[in-house]
């Protein structure tokens, strides 16, 4: 479905659904269901994400790589089902904190909504920071491989590369919005191609080199290691951090919902297609990596190249092959960061639209000149990521703590609205076209809640074992508690006086001709694109039925 074939009826229906939630249409609905899936799948960036986080799974051996991926991603899929229920029923860019406010109890809805909004916004920005930081490390590791490990980058090299990548993402996201849907489709193709190249090249390279043949099935599916001082069972659980880190962007479908055609379908299926694809493809990839990896896993972890995946490539396909594969991987990682800044900016824009972020009046503005996008929110997220990235100059432990916020912050932001619906809001819940059913929906919600709580705890453990020294300490608990405590302190000291939850931006009885970006494509539309027809379908009738101002 191209932009030209998105029907007026579909866009009018989407605008009416959004109006029932209390918001007028301000963004263009340029994204098809496949492209919404593409946003989430591209941010997950299957192989680049695994390459950046595989150090969490390797210490547990192939059992951690293969079975850790299979089990953890299964639970993540359950979380996706719970979010898909909500996303289909109430698709809006600020969905997570909107749902929290709608389903929360009268006493808790405002502070919890405020907490979720900040936790999600900062979690997404730290995720952007982590992806672009990973791009920096990967690019520099290519140079290290090319120089046979005889060069070591400084913190200034790392941060400078990170900052250049971040700025370029801001420029591209600002100027190519017209083509961003196609970019997501292209990114899906790139990630699938990178996957295919790796599962072919690694086994062939392993068989053809002089470093021994491929590992057998007993090693792949049954061999466990423990390169840490944790008990073996807990080290297996720590290996779950690789999929938890890698498959953590499916809420991007929610944040893109106000730019999706047929959002009540596109959002849930985008979520589930992205998680499901990574579940299956990642499992295959972990099997291939386990078949080809050097059984002396400690040498992989101690690689002079700075990244375990670089060492795996070097051992398997040699120096030139490793450089070639890492260059392909680097391109996919760049697209991953570009896809990341888009939903992060939409969440920041939505939260500003509801007046919750500092300088909300500035950041909530939509730029018609650049194609009806939240231009200021894009650069606000890029600027925030640049400042947060300065922590990487302190020490690797500080960088690790910052990037852990992408897990802890988002897990809280996903879990709280699901909990509010399960505890207080089931009677209010009106299913959308996608629904797991009355029998399964609430059990799915509770499994999701407990898994997300477990993920938060897991992300705060020191990776190498108990009794860490300062260089190995995981300071994620400090960063996370600072974000959550600071948000609630801000709320109770000041924001409680004015924050009443999501604001209504449509008038209940507005009889004027609403003009929405992203409607029927006329021959003279030019750069301004799509326009809406005057129709009662897009006028809200009962804003307060679903809106957040008058919910009992």
C-alpha angles and dihedrals in degrees: 000000000000126000090260093057098048100114126233089235092057093049093046090051091050091049091049092051090050091047090054086058089054101258134111120223110264104152128065117254096227099143127092123206091264091050092050087053087047092058093056095039091049093050090049085052091187103213098030089050092049091047090053095047106029090105088078093059103037095072089063092053127226090323088063093043098048108026095031088058094046097049099039094047089050089060090045088055089055089054087050090054091053092049092045090058090056096039093054093049098044114016111184133137092246091044100139097057091033091057090046091055094044096050099032123102118261092258097045106033098086100045093039092048089049091048094048092048093054095040091051095044094049091040091056092046091049088049089055088048092050095049094050091044087053088051089054094051092046094050092048092046088058088058090048091052091047089053093046093246093301095121131065122196120228126226087257090057091049096047094042092053090045092051093048090052092048094050092049090052090052091051094048094045089050100047106032100049090123088063100033093105090055090046089059091051089049090048091054089053091048093051092048090048091050089051092050094047092051098047089050101039099045098056092042092047093047092052094047101046129082096244099090134277131287121295117258128246092261090060095042097050104023113030117103127188133183115204093168136065093250118108110270094248093053091045088058088055090049088057087067088074090079095064092034090057094039100047100045108111105074092111085070086083088062093048090051093047095104088058095046125099111227089011097181087065101029096055100053095039092046089054096048096041091052095049093041093050092050091045093057100034092043092052090053091047093050090053091052093047091049090050092052105034122109105258089225092082094175089069088054092053092046094049117154088218092072096236127071092218091057089055092048090053092046093050092046108039103012131241100307093042091049091052091049094049093045092051089055089047090049092056091052089048090054091053088048091058092046091053089048097058093055100064091034089059092046092054091048090048093049092049089049090049086061091049098243103119124072110266090016092159089060099043098043093066119115119218111223090180091064095043106281097300131140092253095170092049090052092056092039089059091045091050093048091049090050091054093045089049090064086077088072088069091064102058141313088258090059091050091048091052092050094051091046086068087071086066103034096038095048094042090057091045091052097041101048098061091044089051092047091054093047095046105034111003114051092104089055095047114111110187123231126216089290115058133152090214138252092278098053107023099082096042087050089051093053094047087051093050094052093045092050090049089051090050091054091052093044093052090057097057120102107255099222098047145277123322095033123186118236093270092055098039118119107227093183090112089058094050094042097047089047091055095045096040092044092050094051092043090052089049097050095040098046120342095064087071093063111009110097098160129263114359127230113241098179127074115237096223100025107150094179123114103268113212114204126188110236105041138116113351111230126191093247097044094105116168092343087069123186129022133190127239121232103266138149088226091081097046115097116241104182106016091164092053088076101005124108101233100072108028118142 
